């Protein structure tokens, strides 16, 4: 790891390897003492969001993904994966998103730096 990468990942949490996430799918990441995260791979890009739907207690990793949108498996509300924006009812509260840090094949994130 270069000095620059070590600065970027200082205090960051390693979530998984890029290869752990299937293209067009999400991978639920359970961390101690916090709600789960979702790592999505869409057209080769990695995105990190909260995994729990803001409308109910559903895992978004279990939802259908199409065109960069994940549909909640409970009530079919949907979110833009890149921005976390709630884009269809009954969901109205946006998802928190996190900027992934890629170091080699590893995905890291700073949980204190919410993108949205």
Phi, psi and omega in degrees: 000132180284166179301320179299316179295323180292328176292315180299322185266000177301126182068006175276158180252130176283127182262314185186187170257150178306320182295343179287342184255118179288142178305131179078014182227175176238153178237122179283133178242119178259123178243152180298139170060033175201158176296156182294155175253162174238131173251118181251147172239112182236118182049043177082352179267146179258135177229146178233128178224170165296147182270338185273127178304141180283352180261332182202178185272053181253145174279121179290338176296341178268358182273167177282141180239128178209131177054040177077013181239135175251133180258131178297133181287347181274304188235011176064017168292163185219157181226143170286121185294321183292323186252341185081359184295131173288123186243356173208147181294152008275004180284131178227342178265129182290154174281149170283137175240155183229142179283115178288146174246119181258123176234106187063236179260006183264143177251122177242163176207148171263114182288340180274359180244085181277132180282324180218000000 
